Amino acid sequence: MASPSMLDEMSQVAAVKATPHAGRLPRRARWALVIASLVLTDVLTIGIAFLLAYATRFNLGLPLFYNEAAPNFIYYGTLVATFVLPLWLVIFTGLGLYNPANLMGGAREYDLVFRAVTAGLLPVIIVGFLEPSFIVARGWLLLAWGYALGLVAVGRFAARRVLYTLRSRGLLLSPAVIVGANQEGRWLAEQLMYGRSSGLHLVGFVDEKVPAGTLLFHNLPALGSVDHMDKIIQRYGVEEVILATSAISSRDRMLEIFKRYSNSDRIRLRLSSGLYEIITTGLQVQEVGYVPLVNVNRVRLTGMDSILKLALDYCLTIPGLLVLLPLFGLIALAIKLDSPGPVIYRRRVMGLNGKQFDAFKFRTMHVNGDRILDQHPDLKAELARNHKLKNDPRITRIGRILRKLSLDELPQLFNVLLAEMSLVGPRMIAPQEMAQYNQWGLNLLTVRPGLSGLWQVSGRSDVSYEDRVRLDMYYIRNWTIWLDLQILFQTVPAVLRSRGAY
């Protein structure tokens, strides 16, 4: 499940000036092609999975299974071809694995694959329980589940990579316009431009107050006003209209746009919430006195999501600490011998819902670091800007080694045990850094900070502060347990490369 840097996942071809469309496949034809390719990929990977399961169970003679004569291969092959494969395709369809809204999004798609493959075994087990003549080996089923889970996920990953490559060359993209060039419209444009999974090509803004032809955010042009929408859609082949609701001056104007395009077969109309900068925690619609009202969750993860993340944290942290305790002792001794001062440094940082806590780290600086830094005004100014120094005179000899290998952060495993941090999450920040997150600050506090995260596997300190913020927001908005697992897989090679570690 490991993949190249998540920063590459988020990158997309730069926006270009809007140009009239020509010779492009309609949206339905494009998605029909994509879905047909996915069905073929799933059929192949599922078939290979069951074939490997048969070979592993009956031909390898592994001591895990009873050594018995291999059953008729034709029986198992017929079973898969006539019963299992069609059934699994129906389950995949029912769970949304061929729904464009769920495709090409990475970790979320893996989550659906896990559910679908697991659900696909249940009917086979039930039929085997109810019908005595229907006999299949339990080991074969279990192996088929494991192989199918891995191979279908790999197939989906490969399909996504192919699609991203095609999109980077300007193919299989849906032309889109954003109605509203205000701050919310620009935030929407920024997020969409850095997310290849969107499948959108922004051709410009539609705005009442900006003259047509004016270059706006990232050189996206203003195409005209809402009164000219039909001409804009026809000229540029627009298929997606994204409405930044805070940019619409009146409710009647918004209703006019909704009536004009909400039922169109050619146009998909999407409405933002008007609170784009704060809503990362999920919404719930609840009727109060027969009035539908929207509730905003206080935290990003609730219910089973929260349980899964805590289970992952504790299942890895507790055995990890037991293994690493001897290393902790050696590092503590080295710090004491290298320079005077405490072994553990406590850094005050922001936690869930704004609750501050002390993050533990092995001390890597001299205790009189402030006085040392006062002797270098230029470095002090750089620290104030970036909160990082590449050549920091305050760092001890042992400290440089610890930072290079990211060993200084190991005591934060105790913060994970205290449920103050998570193994994976946004980069932890000090209270004074909150101002630099601007409107995104509220989002940051909806999840626990992480020992690792997208910022670490994407280059750590070599990543600009702006990109760090963007990576944190991407993680919060797109969290699944599969994304956490993917980042954990990428963390080890990222630490070994030591890129951006200082």
C-alpha positions as CSV (number, residue, x, y, z in Angstrom):
1,M,0.0,0.0,0.0
2,A,3.0,2.3,0.2
3,S,3.1,5.0,-2.4
4,P,5.3,7.9,-3.5
5,S,5.2,11.1,-1.6
6,M,1.8,12.3,-0.6
7,L,2.9,15.7,-1.9
8,D,2.9,14.2,-5.4
9,E,-0.6,12.8,-4.7
10,M,-1.7,16.4,-4.0
11,S,0.1,18.1,-6.9
12,Q,-1.6,18.9,-10.2
13,V,-0.8,20.5,-13.5
14,A,-0.7,24.3,-13.1
15,A,-3.8,26.2,-14.0
16,V,-3.7,27.7,-17.5
17,K,-5.8,30.4,-19.1
18,A,-9.2,29.2,-20.2
19,T,-9.4,28.0,-23.8
20,P,-12.4,26.9,-25.8
21,H,-12.9,23.1,-25.7
22,A,-12.6,20.9,-28.8
23,G,-12.9,17.2,-29.4
24,R,-13.3,16.1,-25.8
25,L,-15.2,13.0,-24.8
26,P,-18.4,13.8,-22.8
27,R,-18.2,13.3,-19.1
28,R,-20.4,10.2,-19.1
29,A,-18.3,8.6,-21.8
30,R,-15.1,9.3,-19.8
31,W,-16.5,7.8,-16.7
32,A,-17.9,4.8,-18.6
33,L,-14.4,4.2,-19.9
34,V,-12.8,4.5,-16.4
35,I,-15.4,2.2,-14.8
36,A,-15.1,-0.4,-17.5
37,S,-11.4,-0.4,-16.9
38,L,-11.9,-0.8,-13.1
39,V,-14.3,-3.7,-13.6
40,L,-11.8,-5.5,-15.8
41,T,-9.0,-4.8,-13.3
42,D,-11.2,-6.2,-10.4
43,V,-12.1,-9.3,-12.4
44,L,-8.5,-10.0,-13.1
45,T,-7.2,-9.4,-9.6
46,I,-10.0,-11.3,-7.9
47,G,-9.5,-14.3,-10.3
48,I,-5.7,-14.2,-9.6
49,A,-6.4,-14.0,-5.8
50,F,-8.5,-17.1,-5.8
51,L,-6.0,-18.9,-8.0
52,L,-3.2,-18.1,-5.7
53,A,-5.3,-19.1,-2.7
54,Y,-5.9,-22.5,-4.3
55,A,-2.2,-23.0,-5.0
56,T,-1.2,-21.9,-1.5
57,R,-3.7,-24.1,0.2
58,F,-3.5,-27.3,-1.8
59,N,-0.2,-27.3,-3.7
60,L,2.4,-25.9,-1.3
61,G,1.9,-28.4,1.5
62,L,2.2,-25.8,4.2
63,P,2.0,-27.1,7.8
64,L,-0.7,-24.6,8.7
65,F,-3.2,-26.8,6.8
66,Y,-4.3,-30.4,6.8
67,N,-2.2,-32.3,4.2
68,E,-4.9,-33.8,2.0
69,A,-5.3,-34.6,-1.7
70,A,-6.0,-31.4,-3.7
71,P,-9.7,-31.2,-4.7
72,N,-10.7,-30.9,-8.3
73,F,-9.5,-27.6,-9.6
74,I,-12.4,-27.4,-12.1
75,Y,-14.8,-27.4,-9.1
76,Y,-13.2,-24.4,-7.5
77,G,-12.7,-22.6,-10.8
78,T,-16.4,-23.1,-11.7
79,L,-17.4,-21.9,-8.3
80,V,-15.4,-18.7,-8.6
81,A,-16.5,-18.0,-12.2
82,T,-20.2,-18.7,-11.9
83,F,-20.9,-17.7,-8.3
84,V,-18.2,-15.7,-6.5
85,L,-17.0,-13.3,-9.2
86,P,-20.6,-12.1,-10.3
87,L,-21.5,-11.9,-6.6
88,W,-18.5,-9.8,-5.7
89,L,-19.0,-7.4,-8.6
90,V,-22.6,-6.9,-7.4
91,I,-21.3,-6.2,-3.9
92,F,-18.6,-3.9,-5.2
93,T,-21.3,-2.0,-7.1
94,G,-23.6,-1.8,-4.1
95,L,-20.9,-0.5,-1.8
96,G,-20.0,2.3,-4.3
97,L,-16.7,1.0,-5.8
98,Y,-17.9,2.0,-9.2
99,N,-19.5,5.2,-8.1
100,P,-17.5,8.2,-9.5
101,A,-17.9,10.0,-6.2
102,N,-15.9,7.3,-4.4
103,L,-13.2,6.7,-7.0
104,M,-9.6,7.9,-7.4
105,G,-9.5,9.3,-3.9
106,G,-6.8,7.1,-2.4
107,A,-7.3,5.9,1.2
108,R,-11.0,6.2,1.1
109,E,-11.2,3.9,-1.8
110,Y,-9.0,1.3,0.1
111,D,-11.5,1.5,2.9
112,L,-14.3,0.6,0.5
113,V,-12.2,-2.2,-0.9
114,F,-11.7,-3.7,2.5
115,R,-15.5,-3.6,3.3
116,A,-16.4,-5.1,-0.1
117,V,-13.9,-7.9,0.0
118,T,-14.9,-8.8,3.5
119,A,-18.6,-8.6,2.7
120,G,-18.0,-10.8,-0.4
121,L,-16.9,-13.7,1.8
122,L,-20.1,-13.7,4.0
123,P,-22.5,-15.1,1.3
124,V,-20.0,-17.9,0.6
125,I,-19.8,-18.8,4.3
126,I,-23.6,-18.6,4.7
127,V,-24.3,-20.9,1.7
128,G,-21.7,-23.4,2.9
129,F,-23.4,-23.4,6.3
130,L,-26.9,-23.9,5.0
131,E,-26.1,-26.3,2.1
132,P,-24.2,-29.4,3.1
133,S,-23.3,-30.3,-0.6
134,F,-21.6,-26.9,-1.0
135,I,-18.1,-27.7,0.4
136,V,-15.2,-25.3,0.3
137,A,-12.0,-25.3,2.3
138,R,-11.9,-22.6,5.1
139,G,-8.2,-22.1,4.6
140,W,-8.8,-21.4,0.9
141,L,-11.4,-18.8,1.8
142,L,-9.2,-17.1,4.3
143,L,-6.3,-17.0,1.8
144,A,-8.6,-15.7,-0.9
145,W,-9.7,-12.9,1.3
146,G,-6.1,-11.8,2.1
147,Y,-4.9,-12.1,-1.5
148,A,-8.0,-10.4,-2.9
149,L,-7.7,-7.5,-0.4
150,G,-4.1,-6.9,-1.4
151,L,-4.4,-7.5,-5.2
152,V,-7.6,-5.4,-5.6
153,A,-6.0,-2.6,-3.7
154,V,-2.9,-2.8,-5.8
155,G,-5.0,-2.8,-8.9
156,R,-6.9,0.2,-7.8
157,F,-3.7,1.9,-6.9
158,A,-2.3,1.2,-10.4
159,A,-5.5,2.4,-12.0
160,R,-5.3,5.6,-10.0
161,R,-1.7,6.2,-11.1
162,V,-2.6,5.8,-14.7
163,L,-5.5,8.2,-14.4
164,Y,-3.4,10.8,-12.6
165,T,-0.8,10.5,-15.4
166,L,-3.5,11.1,-18.0
167,R,-4.9,14.0,-16.0
168,S,-1.5,15.6,-15.7
169,R,-1.4,15.6,-19.5
170,G,-4.8,17.4,-19.7
171,L,-6.9,14.3,-20.4
172,L,-10.0,13.0,-18.7
173,L,-10.6,16.3,-16.9
174,S,-13.9,18.0,-16.4
175,P,-13.8,21.8,-17.1
176,A,-15.2,23.7,-14.1
177,V,-15.9,27.3,-13.1
178,I,-16.2,28.8,-9.7
179,V,-19.0,31.3,-9.2
180,G,-17.6,33.9,-6.9
181,A,-14.1,35.3,-6.9
182,N,-14.1,36.3,-3.2
183,Q,-11.9,34.9,-0.5
184,E,-14.0,31.7,-0.3
185,G,-13.8,31.2,-4.1
186,R,-10.0,31.6,-4.0
187,W,-9.7,29.0,-1.2
188,L,-11.9,26.6,-3.2
189,A,-9.7,27.1,-6.2
190,E,-6.5,26.5,-4.3
191,Q,-7.7,23.2,-2.8
192,L,-9.0,22.0,-6.1
193,M,-5.8,22.9,-8.0
194,Y,-3.7,20.9,-5.6
195,G,-5.9,17.8,-5.6
196,R,-5.6,15.5,-8.6
197,S,-8.3,13.3,-7.3
198,S,-10.8,16.1,-8.0
199,G,-10.6,15.5,-11.8
200,L,-11.4,19.1,-12.4
201,H,-9.8,21.6,-14.7
202,L,-10.6,25.1,-13.5
203,V,-11.1,27.4,-16.4
204,G,-11.9,30.6,-14.4
205,F,-14.2,32.5,-12.2
206,V,-17.7,33.8,-12.8
207,D,-18.2,37.0,-10.8
208,E,-20.5,40.0,-10.8
209,K,-18.0,42.6,-9.8
210,V,-14.8,41.6,-11.7
211,P,-14.5,42.6,-15.4
212,A,-14.2,39.8,-17.9
213,G,-10.6,39.1,-18.8
214,T,-9.1,40.1,-15.5
215,L,-6.5,37.6,-14.3
216,L,-7.2,36.5,-10.7
217,F,-5.9,33.8,-8.4
218,H,-3.1,31.7,-10.1
219,N,-3.8,33.5,-13.4
220,L,-7.3,32.1,-13.6
221,P,-9.4,34.7,-15.6
222,A,-12.7,36.2,-14.8
223,L,-15.0,34.9,-17.6
224,G,-18.0,37.2,-17.0
225,S,-21.0,37.6,-14.8
226,V,-23.8,35.1,-14.0
227,D,-25.9,36.7,-16.7
228,H,-23.4,35.3,-19.2
229,M,-23.3,31.8,-17.7
230,D,-24.9,30.0,-20.6
231,K,-22.4,31.5,-23.1
232,I,-19.5,30.7,-20.8
233,I,-20.6,27.1,-20.4
234,Q,-21.1,26.6,-24.1
235,R,-17.8,28.3,-25.1
236,Y,-15.6,26.4,-22.6
237,G,-17.5,23.1,-22.4
238,V,-18.1,23.6,-18.7
239,E,-19.3,20.5,-17.0
240,E,-19.0,21.6,-13.3
241,V,-20.3,24.8,-11.7
242,I,-19.1,25.3,-8.2
243,L,-21.0,28.0,-6.3
244,A,-19.1,29.9,-3.5
245,T,-22.3,30.7,-1.6
246,S,-20.7,33.6,0.4
247,A,-20.1,35.4,-2.9
248,I,-23.7,35.6,-3.9
249,S,-25.2,38.9,-3.0
250,S,-28.8,37.8,-2.6
251,R,-30.8,34.7,-1.9
252,D,-32.9,35.2,-5.1
253,R,-29.7,35.2,-7.2
254,M,-28.7,31.9,-5.7
255,L,-32.1,30.4,-6.3
256,E,-31.9,31.6,-9.9
257,I,-28.6,29.7,-10.5
258,F,-30.0,26.6,-8.7
259,K,-33.1,26.5,-10.8
260,R,-31.2,27.0,-14.0
261,Y,-28.6,24.3,-13.6
262,S,-29.5,21.9,-10.7
263,N,-31.6,19.6,-13.0
264,S,-29.3,19.8,-16.1
265,D,-28.0,16.6,-17.6
266,R,-24.8,18.3,-18.8
267,I,-24.0,20.4,-15.8
268,R,-23.2,19.3,-12.3
269,L,-23.9,22.1,-9.8
270,R,-22.1,22.0,-6.5
271,L,-22.6,24.4,-3.6
272,S,-20.0,25.2,-1.0
273,S,-21.1,25.7,2.6
274,G,-20.0,29.3,2.9
275,L,-17.8,28.2,5.9
276,Y,-15.1,26.4,3.9
277,E,-12.3,27.5,6.1
278,I,-13.7,25.9,9.3
279,I,-15.7,22.8,8.3
280,T,-13.4,19.8,8.3
281,T,-15.1,17.9,11.1
282,G,-18.1,16.6,9.2
283,L,-21.7,17.7,9.2
284,Q,-24.9,16.2,10.4
285,V,-28.4,17.2,9.3
286,Q,-31.0,16.9,12.1
287,E,-34.6,17.9,12.1
288,V,-35.6,20.1,15.0
289,G,-39.3,20.9,15.1
290,Y,-39.5,19.6,11.5
291,V,-36.8,22.1,10.5
292,P,-33.6,20.6,9.0
293,L,-30.6,22.1,10.8
294,V,-27.0,21.4,10.2
295,N,-24.8,20.4,13.2
296,V,-21.0,20.8,13.0
297,N,-19.0,18.2,14.9
298,R,-16.5,19.5,17.4
299,V,-13.8,17.0,16.5
300,R,-12.9,15.4,13.1
301,L,-13.0,11.8,14.3
302,T,-16.1,10.4,16.0
303,G,-17.5,6.9,16.7
304,M,-15.8,4.0,15.1
305,D,-13.2,6.3,13.4
306,S,-12.0,7.4,16.8
307,I,-11.9,3.9,18.2
308,L,-9.9,2.6,15.2
309,K,-7.4,5.4,15.5
310,L,-6.9,4.9,19.2
311,A,-6.6,1.1,18.7
312,L,-3.9,1.7,16.0
313,D,-2.0,4.1,18.3
314,Y,-2.0,1.8,21.4
315,C,-1.4,-1.5,19.5
316,L,1.8,-0.1,18.0
317,T,2.9,2.2,20.8
318,I,2.9,-0.2,23.7
319,P,5.0,-2.9,22.1
320,G,7.1,-0.2,20.5
321,L,8.0,1.3,23.9
322,L,8.9,-2.1,25.3
323,V,11.3,-2.7,22.5
324,L,12.8,0.8,22.6
325,L,13.4,1.2,26.3
326,P,17.0,0.0,26.2
327,L,17.6,2.6,23.4
328,F,16.0,5.3,25.6
329,G,18.6,4.5,28.3
330,L,21.6,4.7,25.8
331,I,20.3,8.0,24.4
332,A,19.8,9.5,27.9
333,L,23.4,8.5,28.9
334,A,24.8,10.1,25.7
335,I,22.9,13.4,26.3
336,K,24.2,13.6,29.9
337,L,27.8,13.0,28.8
338,D,27.6,15.4,25.9
339,S,26.3,18.6,27.7
340,P,24.9,19.7,31.0
341,G,21.1,19.8,31.5
342,P,18.0,17.6,31.6
343,V,17.6,14.6,29.4
344,I,14.0,15.4,28.5
345,Y,12.8,18.8,27.0
346,R,9.2,19.8,27.4
347,R,7.7,21.8,24.6
348,R,4.4,23.5,25.1
349,V,2.2,22.8,22.1
350,M,-1.5,23.0,21.0
351,G,-3.6,19.9,21.3
352,L,-7.1,18.7,20.5
353,N,-9.8,21.5,20.9
354,G,-7.1,24.0,21.8
355,K,-6.0,22.2,25.0
356,Q,-2.3,22.8,25.5
357,F,0.1,20.1,26.7
358,D,3.8,19.4,27.1
359,A,5.3,17.4,24.2
360,F,8.3,15.3,25.4
361,K,11.6,15.3,23.4
362,F,15.1,14.3,24.1
363,R,17.0,17.5,24.6
364,T,19.1,18.4,21.6
365,M,20.1,22.0,22.5
366,H,22.3,23.6,25.0
367,V,20.5,24.9,28.0
368,N,21.7,28.5,27.3
369,G,20.4,28.4,23.7
370,D,18.7,31.8,23.9
371,R,22.0,33.5,24.8
372,I,23.8,31.6,21.9
373,L,21.1,32.7,19.5
374,D,21.3,36.3,20.6
375,Q,24.8,36.3,19.1
376,H,23.3,35.6,15.6
377,P,20.6,38.2,14.8
378,D,20.2,37.0,11.3
379,L,19.5,33.4,12.4
380,K,17.1,34.8,15.1
381,A,15.1,36.6,12.5
382,E,15.0,33.5,10.3
383,L,13.7,31.4,13.2
384,A,10.9,34.0,13.8
385,R,9.8,33.6,10.2
386,N,10.1,29.9,9.7
387,H,10.2,28.4,13.2
388,K,13.1,26.2,11.9
389,L,16.9,26.8,11.4
390,K,18.9,24.6,9.1
391,N,22.2,25.5,10.8
392,D,21.2,26.1,14.4
393,P,24.1,27.0,16.7
394,R,22.1,26.0,19.8
395,I,22.1,22.2,18.8
396,T,24.5,19.9,20.6
397,R,26.7,17.3,19.0
398,I,24.5,14.4,20.1
399,G,21.5,16.6,19.3
400,R,22.4,16.8,15.6
401,I,22.6,13.0,15.4
402,L,19.3,12.6,17.2
403,R,17.6,15.0,14.9
404,K,19.1,13.5,11.8
405,L,17.6,10.1,12.7
406,S,14.5,11.6,14.3
407,L,15.3,9.8,17.5
408,D,14.8,13.0,19.5
409,E,11.0,12.6,19.1
410,L,10.8,9.1,20.5
411,P,9.6,10.2,24.0
412,Q,6.5,11.5,22.3
413,L,5.3,7.9,22.3
414,F,4.4,8.6,26.0
415,N,2.3,11.5,24.7
416,V,0.5,9.0,22.5
417,L,-0.1,6.8,25.5
418,L,-1.6,9.8,27.3
419,A,-3.9,10.4,24.3
420,E,-2.4,13.8,23.8
421,M,-0.9,12.9,20.5
422,S,-1.4,10.3,17.8
423,L,1.2,8.3,15.8
424,V,-0.1,10.1,12.7
425,G,-1.5,13.5,12.5
426,P,-0.8,17.2,11.7
427,R,2.5,18.7,12.7
428,M,2.4,19.9,16.3
429,I,2.8,23.6,16.7
430,A,3.4,26.1,19.6
431,P,0.6,28.5,20.6
432,Q,2.4,31.4,19.0
433,E,2.3,29.6,15.6
434,M,-1.5,29.6,15.5
435,A,-1.5,33.1,13.9
436,Q,0.3,31.7,10.9
437,Y,-2.5,29.2,10.2
438,N,-4.9,32.1,9.8
439,Q,-8.4,30.7,8.9
440,W,-7.1,27.2,9.1
441,G,-6.3,27.3,12.8
442,L,-9.8,26.0,13.8
443,N,-9.3,23.0,11.5
444,L,-5.9,22.2,13.0
445,L,-7.4,21.7,16.5
446,T,-10.0,19.2,15.5
447,V,-7.5,16.3,15.6
448,R,-4.5,15.3,17.8
449,P,-1.1,16.3,16.5
450,G,1.0,13.4,15.2
451,L,4.4,11.9,15.8
452,S,4.5,11.5,12.0
453,G,2.4,12.9,9.2
454,L,2.3,14.0,5.6
455,W,4.7,16.8,6.4
456,Q,7.3,14.2,7.5
457,V,7.0,11.8,4.6
458,S,7.0,14.8,2.2
459,G,10.4,16.3,3.2
460,R,10.0,17.5,6.8
461,S,11.8,20.9,7.3
462,D,12.5,21.2,3.5
463,V,8.8,21.8,3.0
464,S,7.7,25.4,3.0
465,Y,5.5,26.6,5.8
466,E,2.7,27.2,3.4
467,D,2.9,23.7,2.1
468,R,3.0,22.3,5.7
469,V,-0.3,24.1,6.3
470,R,-1.7,22.7,3.1
471,L,-0.5,19.1,3.9
472,D,-2.1,19.4,7.4
473,M,-5.4,20.5,6.0
474,Y,-5.3,17.8,3.3
475,Y,-4.8,15.2,6.1
476,I,-7.6,16.5,8.3
477,R,-10.1,16.7,5.5
478,N,-9.3,13.3,3.9
479,W,-8.6,11.2,7.0
480,T,-9.2,7.4,7.0
481,I,-7.5,4.7,8.9
482,W,-6.0,3.6,5.6
483,L,-4.3,7.0,5.1
484,D,-2.7,6.6,8.6
485,L,-1.4,3.1,7.6
486,Q,-0.1,4.5,4.3
487,I,1.8,7.3,6.1
488,L,3.2,4.9,8.7
489,F,4.6,2.7,5.9
490,Q,6.2,5.7,4.3
491,T,7.6,7.0,7.6
492,V,10.5,4.5,7.9
493,P,12.0,5.2,4.5
494,A,11.5,8.9,5.0
495,V,13.5,8.7,8.3
496,L,16.2,6.6,6.8
497,R,16.7,9.1,3.9
498,S,16.9,11.9,6.5
499,R,15.6,14.4,4.0
500,G,14.8,17.7,5.7
501,A,15.9,16.5,9.1
502,Y,17.6,19.3,11.0
